């Protein structure tokens, strides 16, 4: 009998669901035992349900091919066979909020990739290296839900991963004004070039809802728990533009920062390369050994060379230099479907297990 925790994936047939399945293959702590999706996929094997829509570059793991897809709406039935679930369901925000809380009320922890609960006051939205203490709000959420072990936890938007960790590493220098433009890969929309041929040699200067998320979600990461809810930080002020570019995987950010204190370039680089958090201290299975790397070459980071740094769980930074209008500017790069989506959620689940929030039923 496996000692691993039994995992269900809600929304298993979509791109993020597929990424969960590929990342969890041979995971030392977790084993995918249940896949759930929409009623139209239910009753088919996972291989049949996905068909020719497998979007990962690695083959579909053998262990999941013959799993029969369950109806994600049959909450009690799905929850009965798992210790916790990852959520990547494709529904309206109201439907997602409702179904994730329904799973939590079956005493099944939910670690979600979705945005629906990111602003629910007692739901922690966490990058484990940045704000693992926000998991403490779960105790207040459980009281609201009437649960003893069930809760919802989420990870933030993929677009902020290439600059929010950097600004966190520089917190002592008090960044107070930030301008960021993100150049976002098409996999962020769940697409490949085969699905979206009009993106070849094209740029689209708008991604619905993305700029608001990119400006506000870092402030929630830097907030604090007060009276049983997360209070959002008020600074720095962040303004963003988000642009879709013809890249498969990897979100790049060009960022300008003003500081209240006057760091040197050497101090800023030192804080980046030495930035560590709970995942590194506990040596969690998915944690990058080196969370942020600084690249000295003027032409780095590049998607083709750097997006898979630390198996896609690390952040790459380059081109840090003084600016004529702002104090400093830099370029950051992160893998949007690994660190920015499924991988970030897996690392959250590992942190939750290490902290005792996720256990075998």
FENJOMO-V879065 format. One record per residue. N is the residue number from 1. PHI is phi in radians with two decimals (none if undefined). OMEGA is omega in radians with two decimals (999 if undefined). NEAR is the number of other C-alpha atoms within 12 Angstrom. Layout:
# FENJOMO-V879065
n=N phi=PHI omega=OMEGA near=NEAR
n=N phi=PHI omega=OMEGA near=NEAR
This chain:
# FENJOMO-V879065
n=1 phi=none omega=-3.12 near=6
n=2 phi=-1.17 omega=3.06 near=13
n=3 phi=-1.50 omega=-3.08 near=13
n=4 phi=-1.26 omega=3.04 near=23
n=5 phi=-1.24 omega=-3.10 near=29
n=6 phi=-1.51 omega=-3.03 near=33
n=7 phi=-1.97 omega=2.94 near=41
n=8 phi=-1.93 omega=3.08 near=44
n=9 phi=-2.05 omega=3.11 near=53
n=10 phi=-1.61 omega=-3.04 near=50
n=11 phi=1.41 omega=-2.97 near=44
n=12 phi=-1.24 omega=-3.04 near=47
n=13 phi=-1.54 omega=-3.14 near=49
n=14 phi=-1.35 omega=-3.06 near=38
n=15 phi=-1.10 omega=-3.14 near=35
n=16 phi=-1.22 omega=3.05 near=42
n=17 phi=-1.02 omega=3.09 near=45
n=18 phi=-1.12 omega=3.13 near=45
n=19 phi=-1.13 omega=3.04 near=42
n=20 phi=-0.98 omega=-3.09 near=46
n=21 phi=-1.09 omega=-3.13 near=47
n=22 phi=-1.22 omega=-3.13 near=34
n=23 phi=-1.23 omega=-3.07 near=36
n=24 phi=-1.53 omega=3.07 near=37
n=25 phi=-1.07 omega=3.13 near=24
n=26 phi=1.11 omega=3.09 near=19
n=27 phi=-1.17 omega=-3.06 near=25
n=28 phi=-1.22 omega=-3.07 near=19
n=29 phi=-1.92 omega=-2.97 near=28
n=30 phi=-2.11 omega=3.09 near=36
n=31 phi=-2.33 omega=3.11 near=35
n=32 phi=-1.29 omega=3.13 near=39
n=33 phi=-2.02 omega=-3.08 near=36
n=34 phi=-2.43 omega=3.02 near=41
n=35 phi=-2.12 omega=-3.12 near=49
n=36 phi=-2.32 omega=-3.12 near=48
n=37 phi=-2.70 omega=-3.09 near=37
n=38 phi=-1.17 omega=-3.14 near=27
n=39 phi=-0.98 omega=-3.11 near=18
n=40 phi=-1.21 omega=3.10 near=19
n=41 phi=-1.64 omega=-3.05 near=28
n=42 phi=-1.07 omega=3.12 near=29
n=43 phi=1.63 omega=3.08 near=21
n=44 phi=-1.57 omega=2.96 near=24
n=45 phi=-1.22 omega=-3.14 near=26
n=46 phi=-1.02 omega=-3.14 near=37
n=47 phi=-1.08 omega=3.11 near=28
n=48 phi=-1.19 omega=-3.07 near=22
n=49 phi=-1.15 omega=-3.14 near=32
n=50 phi=-1.37 omega=3.12 near=33
n=51 phi=1.01 omega=-3.13 near=16
n=52 phi=-1.53 omega=-3.06 near=16
n=53 phi=-1.75 omega=3.07 near=24
n=54 phi=-1.24 omega=-2.96 near=31
n=55 phi=-1.87 omega=3.13 near=29
n=56 phi=-1.39 omega=3.12 near=29
n=57 phi=-1.41 omega=3.07 near=16
n=58 phi=-1.61 omega=-3.10 near=14
n=59 phi=-1.13 omega=3.04 near=20
n=60 phi=-1.07 omega=-3.13 near=29
n=61 phi=-1.04 omega=-3.12 near=25
n=62 phi=-1.02 omega=-3.03 near=17
n=63 phi=-1.10 omega=-3.08 near=22
n=64 phi=-1.81 omega=-3.00 near=34
n=65 phi=-0.98 omega=-3.05 near=28
n=66 phi=-1.72 omega=3.04 near=20
n=67 phi=-1.15 omega=3.12 near=29
n=68 phi=-1.44 omega=-3.11 near=26
n=69 phi=-1.19 omega=3.11 near=35
n=70 phi=-1.69 omega=3.09 near=35
n=71 phi=-1.35 omega=-3.07 near=30
n=72 phi=-1.04 omega=-3.13 near=39
n=73 phi=-1.37 omega=3.09 near=28
n=74 phi=-1.53 omega=-2.90 near=21
n=75 phi=-1.07 omega=-3.10 near=28
n=76 phi=-1.03 omega=-3.10 near=20
n=77 phi=-1.15 omega=3.14 near=19
n=78 phi=-1.13 omega=-3.05 near=33
n=79 phi=-1.18 omega=-3.02 near=38
n=80 phi=-1.12 omega=-3.05 near=25
n=81 phi=-1.83 omega=-3.05 near=27
n=82 phi=-2.30 omega=3.05 near=35
n=83 phi=-1.55 omega=3.04 near=38
n=84 phi=-2.80 omega=-3.13 near=47
n=85 phi=-2.26 omega=2.85 near=53
n=86 phi=-1.71 omega=-3.11 near=55
n=87 phi=-1.99 omega=3.03 near=51
n=88 phi=-2.43 omega=-3.05 near=45
n=89 phi=-1.26 omega=3.12 near=38
n=90 phi=-1.85 omega=-3.13 near=30
n=91 phi=-2.50 omega=3.01 near=23
n=92 phi=-1.22 omega=-3.11 near=15
n=93 phi=-1.04 omega=3.13 near=19
n=94 phi=-1.09 omega=3.13 near=16
n=95 phi=-1.15 omega=3.14 near=19
n=96 phi=-1.13 omega=3.12 near=29
n=97 phi=-0.98 omega=-3.09 near=31
n=98 phi=-1.17 omega=-3.03 near=22
n=99 phi=-1.27 omega=3.11 near=37
n=100 phi=-1.17 omega=3.08 near=45
n=101 phi=-1.22 omega=3.10 near=35
n=102 phi=-1.10 omega=3.08 near=28
n=103 phi=-1.11 omega=3.13 near=40
n=104 phi=-1.02 omega=-3.10 near=40
n=105 phi=-1.26 omega=2.98 near=29
n=106 phi=-1.49 omega=-3.08 near=33
n=107 phi=1.18 omega=3.11 near=33
n=108 phi=-1.98 omega=3.09 near=42
n=109 phi=-1.03 omega=3.14 near=47
n=110 phi=-2.07 omega=3.02 near=48
n=111 phi=-1.92 omega=-2.90 near=52
n=112 phi=-1.92 omega=2.98 near=50
n=113 phi=-1.57 omega=-3.03 near=49
n=114 phi=-1.38 omega=-3.11 near=40
n=115 phi=-1.57 omega=-2.95 near=36
n=116 phi=-1.01 omega=-3.07 near=33
n=117 phi=-1.75 omega=-3.05 near=36
n=118 phi=-1.15 omega=-3.13 near=33
n=119 phi=-2.00 omega=2.97 near=32
n=120 phi=-1.20 omega=-2.91 near=28
n=121 phi=-0.99 omega=-3.10 near=29
n=122 phi=-1.86 omega=3.05 near=34
n=123 phi=-1.79 omega=3.13 near=44
n=124 phi=-1.27 omega=3.01 near=46
n=125 phi=-1.98 omega=-2.83 near=48
n=126 phi=-2.30 omega=2.74 near=50
n=127 phi=-1.84 omega=-2.93 near=49
n=128 phi=-0.97 omega=3.09 near=44
n=129 phi=-1.32 omega=-3.02 near=41
n=130 phi=-1.75 omega=-2.98 near=37
n=131 phi=-2.47 omega=-3.13 near=33
n=132 phi=-1.08 omega=3.12 near=33
n=133 phi=-1.11 omega=3.11 near=26
n=134 phi=-1.16 omega=3.06 near=39
n=135 phi=-1.07 omega=3.13 near=41
n=136 phi=-1.09 omega=-3.14 near=29
n=137 phi=-1.23 omega=-3.14 near=33
n=138 phi=-1.00 omega=-3.12 near=41
n=139 phi=-1.06 omega=3.10 near=27
n=140 phi=-1.25 omega=3.11 near=28
n=141 phi=-1.10 omega=3.13 near=33
n=142 phi=-1.04 omega=3.10 near=29
n=143 phi=-1.09 omega=3.12 near=18
n=144 phi=-1.12 omega=-3.09 near=23
n=145 phi=-1.41 omega=-3.08 near=27
n=146 phi=1.31 omega=-3.10 near=19
n=147 phi=-1.98 omega=3.04 near=23
n=148 phi=-1.84 omega=3.12 near=23
n=149 phi=-2.30 omega=-3.12 near=31
n=150 phi=-1.46 omega=3.12 near=37
n=151 phi=-2.86 omega=3.03 near=44
n=152 phi=-2.08 omega=2.98 near=57
n=153 phi=-2.26 omega=-3.08 near=54
n=154 phi=-2.29 omega=2.96 near=49
n=155 phi=-1.92 omega=-3.08 near=50
n=156 phi=-1.41 omega=-3.09 near=47
n=157 phi=-1.10 omega=-3.12 near=47
n=158 phi=-1.11 omega=-2.99 near=48
n=159 phi=-1.21 omega=-3.06 near=51
n=160 phi=-1.55 omega=-3.02 near=52
n=161 phi=-1.18 omega=-3.07 near=50
n=162 phi=-1.49 omega=3.09 near=47
n=163 phi=-2.36 omega=3.14 near=46
n=164 phi=-1.08 omega=3.08 near=45
n=165 phi=-1.08 omega=3.14 near=41
n=166 phi=-1.12 omega=3.13 near=47
n=167 phi=-1.12 omega=3.09 near=45
n=168 phi=-1.14 omega=3.12 near=34
n=169 phi=-1.09 omega=-3.09 near=29
n=170 phi=-1.77 omega=-3.01 near=35
n=171 phi=-0.98 omega=-3.08 near=26
n=172 phi=-1.10 omega=-3.13 near=18
n=173 phi=-1.59 omega=3.02 near=25
n=174 phi=0.99 omega=2.99 near=23
n=175 phi=-1.08 omega=-3.09 near=33
n=176 phi=-2.21 omega=3.10 near=27
n=177 phi=-2.52 omega=-3.04 near=26
n=178 phi=-2.35 omega=2.98 near=36
n=179 phi=-2.05 omega=-3.12 near=32
n=180 phi=-2.31 omega=2.96 near=34
n=181 phi=-2.07 omega=-3.14 near=35
n=182 phi=-1.84 omega=3.14 near=40
n=183 phi=-1.96 omega=-2.82 near=42
n=184 phi=-1.86 omega=-3.09 near=47
n=185 phi=-1.22 omega=-3.08 near=40
n=186 phi=-1.27 omega=3.09 near=34
n=187 phi=-1.14 omega=3.04 near=35
n=188 phi=-1.11 omega=3.05 near=37
n=189 phi=-1.72 omega=-3.13 near=31
n=190 phi=1.28 omega=-3.02 near=30
n=191 phi=-2.06 omega=2.88 near=28
n=192 phi=-2.07 omega=3.11 near=25
n=193 phi=-1.14 omega=3.07 near=22
n=194 phi=-1.11 omega=3.13 near=17
n=195 phi=-1.31 omega=-2.90 near=19
n=196 phi=-2.33 omega=-3.05 near=21
n=197 phi=-1.08 omega=-3.14 near=15
n=198 phi=-1.22 omega=3.08 near=17
n=199 phi=-1.45 omega=3.11 near=25
n=200 phi=-1.12 omega=-3.13 near=19
n=201 phi=0.98 omega=-3.07 near=13
n=202 phi=-2.37 omega=3.01 near=17
n=203 phi=-2.32 omega=3.07 near=19
n=204 phi=-2.05 omega=-3.00 near=21
n=205 phi=-1.50 omega=-3.13 near=20
n=206 phi=-2.69 omega=3.02 near=19
n=207 phi=-2.32 omega=-3.00 near=25
n=208 phi=-0.91 omega=3.06 near=16
n=209 phi=1.36 omega=-2.96 near=18
n=210 phi=-1.28 omega=-3.09 near=30
n=211 phi=-1.17 omega=3.11 near=30
n=212 phi=-1.09 omega=3.11 near=21
n=213 phi=-1.08 omega=-3.07 near=30
n=214 phi=-1.17 omega=3.14 near=37
n=215 phi=-1.45 omega=-2.98 near=34
n=216 phi=-1.76 omega=-3.03 near=31
n=217 phi=-1.11 omega=3.07 near=43
n=218 phi=-1.03 omega=-3.13 near=43
n=219 phi=-1.17 omega=3.07 near=36
n=220 phi=-1.26 omega=3.07 near=38
n=221 phi=-1.01 omega=-3.07 near=44
n=222 phi=-1.57 omega=-3.14 near=32
n=223 phi=-1.35 omega=-3.10 near=30
n=224 phi=-2.43 omega=3.08 near=27
n=225 phi=-1.48 omega=3.14 near=28
n=226 phi=-2.59 omega=-3.14 near=16
n=227 phi=0.96 omega=3.04 near=14
n=228 phi=1.39 omega=3.11 near=23
n=229 phi=-2.39 omega=3.07 near=26
n=230 phi=-1.49 omega=3.03 near=33
n=231 phi=-1.70 omega=-3.06 near=25
n=232 phi=-1.26 omega=3.05 near=26
n=233 phi=-1.16 omega=-3.11 near=21
n=234 phi=-1.75 omega=-3.10 near=20
n=235 phi=-2.51 omega=0.04 near=27
n=236 phi=-1.35 omega=2.98 near=33
n=237 phi=-1.36 omega=-3.11 near=25
n=238 phi=-2.12 omega=2.99 near=32
n=239 phi=-2.17 omega=-2.99 near=29
n=240 phi=-2.32 omega=2.81 near=33
n=241 phi=-2.16 omega=-3.10 near=31
n=242 phi=-2.17 omega=-3.00 near=35
n=243 phi=-2.17 omega=3.08 near=32
n=244 phi=-1.51 omega=-3.08 near=37
n=245 phi=-2.17 omega=-3.07 near=33
n=246 phi=-1.38 omega=3.11 near=30
n=247 phi=-2.24 omega=-3.12 near=32
n=248 phi=-1.31 omega=-3.12 near=34
n=249 phi=-2.28 omega=3.05 near=41
n=250 phi=2.10 omega=3.06 near=45
n=251 phi=-1.78 omega=3.11 near=49
n=252 phi=-1.87 omega=3.11 near=45
n=253 phi=-2.21 omega=2.98 near=45
n=254 phi=-1.85 omega=-2.89 near=34
n=255 phi=-2.26 omega=3.07 near=40
n=256 phi=-2.06 omega=-3.04 near=36
n=257 phi=-2.36 omega=2.94 near=40
n=258 phi=-1.90 omega=-3.14 near=31
n=259 phi=-2.02 omega=3.01 near=29
n=260 phi=-1.31 omega=3.07 near=18
n=261 phi=-1.75 omega=-3.00 near=17
n=262 phi=-2.04 omega=3.14 near=20
n=263 phi=-1.27 omega=2.96 near=24
n=264 phi=-1.51 omega=3.09 near=18
n=265 phi=-1.03 omega=-3.12 near=24
n=266 phi=-1.12 omega=3.10 near=17
n=267 phi=-1.12 omega=-3.13 near=18
n=268 phi=-1.11 omega=3.13 near=37
n=269 phi=-1.15 omega=3.11 near=29
n=270 phi=-1.01 omega=-3.12 near=19
n=271 phi=-1.15 omega=3.12 near=26
n=272 phi=-1.14 omega=-2.99 near=33
n=273 phi=-1.29 omega=3.11 near=26
n=274 phi=-1.79 omega=-3.12 near=20
n=275 phi=-1.31 omega=-3.12 near=31
n=276 phi=-2.36 omega=3.09 near=30
n=277 phi=-2.52 omega=-3.14 near=28
n=278 phi=-0.93 omega=-3.13 near=28
n=279 phi=-1.01 omega=3.13 near=35
n=280 phi=-1.31 omega=-3.13 near=26
n=281 phi=-1.11 omega=-3.12 near=19
n=282 phi=-1.57 omega=-3.12 near=22
n=283 phi=0.94 omega=-3.14 near=20
n=284 phi=-1.12 omega=-3.00 near=28
n=285 phi=-0.96 omega=-3.08 near=29
n=286 phi=-1.68 omega=-3.04 near=37
n=287 phi=-1.25 omega=2.99 near=37
n=288 phi=-1.19 omega=3.10 near=34
n=289 phi=-1.12 omega=3.09 near=28
n=290 phi=-1.96 omega=-3.03 near=27
n=291 phi=-1.19 omega=-3.11 near=40
n=292 phi=-2.13 omega=3.02 near=43
n=293 phi=-1.86 omega=3.04 near=35
n=294 phi=-1.90 omega=-3.08 near=34
n=295 phi=-1.88 omega=-3.05 near=26
n=296 phi=-1.36 omega=-3.08 near=19
n=297 phi=-1.11 omega=-3.11 near=14
n=298 phi=-1.07 omega=-3.07 near=15
n=299 phi=-1.71 omega=3.11 near=17
n=300 phi=-2.19 omega=0.05 near=24
n=301 phi=-1.35 omega=3.04 near=35
n=302 phi=-2.13 omega=-3.14 near=30
n=303 phi=-1.00 omega=-3.03 near=32
n=304 phi=-1.14 omega=-3.08 near=19
n=305 phi=-1.73 omega=-2.89 near=19
n=306 phi=-2.16 omega=-3.02 near=31
n=307 phi=-1.14 omega=-3.11 near=35
n=308 phi=-1.65 omega=3.11 near=26
n=309 phi=-0.94 omega=-3.10 near=31
n=310 phi=0.94 omega=-3.14 near=25
n=311 phi=0.99 omega=3.13 near=24
n=312 phi=1.45 omega=-3.09 near=38
n=313 phi=-1.77 omega=3.13 near=45
n=314 phi=-1.75 omega=3.12 near=44
n=315 phi=-1.96 omega=3.11 near=49
n=316 phi=-1.94 omega=-3.10 near=46
n=317 phi=-2.24 omega=3.07 near=44
n=318 phi=-2.68 omega=3.07 near=36
n=319 phi=0.97 omega=3.06 near=28
n=320 phi=-1.29 omega=-3.12 near=33
n=321 phi=-2.76 omega=3.10 near=26
n=322 phi=-1.21 omega=-3.08 near=22
n=323 phi=-2.15 omega=-3.11 near=17
n=324 phi=-1.33 omega=-3.10 near=11
n=325 phi=-1.82 omega=3.06 near=15
n=326 phi=-1.68 omega=-3.13 near=22
n=327 phi=-1.37 omega=-3.14 near=29
n=328 phi=-2.43 omega=3.01 near=32
n=329 phi=-2.42 omega=-3.13 near=33
n=330 phi=-2.70 omega=3.04 near=40
n=331 phi=-2.12 omega=3.11 near=39
n=332 phi=-2.10 omega=3.14 near=45
n=333 phi=-2.49 omega=3.04 near=51
n=334 phi=-2.46 omega=3.09 near=52
n=335 phi=-1.44 omega=-2.96 near=48
n=336 phi=-1.31 omega=3.13 near=46
n=337 phi=-1.72 omega=3.05 near=46
n=338 phi=-1.70 omega=3.11 near=47
n=339 phi=-0.99 omega=-3.05 near=50
n=340 phi=-1.38 omega=-3.09 near=46
n=341 phi=-2.44 omega=-2.99 near=48
n=342 phi=-1.05 omega=-3.13 near=44
n=343 phi=-1.12 omega=3.08 near=45
n=344 phi=-1.11 omega=3.11 near=47
n=345 phi=-1.21 omega=3.10 near=46
n=346 phi=-1.09 omega=3.11 near=52
n=347 phi=-1.13 omega=3.04 near=47
n=348 phi=-1.05 omega=-3.13 near=47
n=349 phi=-1.12 omega=3.10 near=47
n=350 phi=-1.10 omega=3.11 near=37
n=351 phi=-1.15 omega=3.11 near=38
n=352 phi=-1.10 omega=3.08 near=37
n=353 phi=-1.14 omega=-3.13 near=28
n=354 phi=-1.08 omega=-3.14 near=23
n=355 phi=-1.53 omega=3.08 near=22
n=356 phi=1.53 omega=3.13 near=16
n=357 phi=-1.43 omega=3.11 near=32
n=358 phi=-2.00 omega=3.14 near=37
n=359 phi=-2.40 omega=3.03 near=29
n=360 phi=-1.15 omega=3.10 near=25
n=361 phi=-1.25 omega=999 near=21
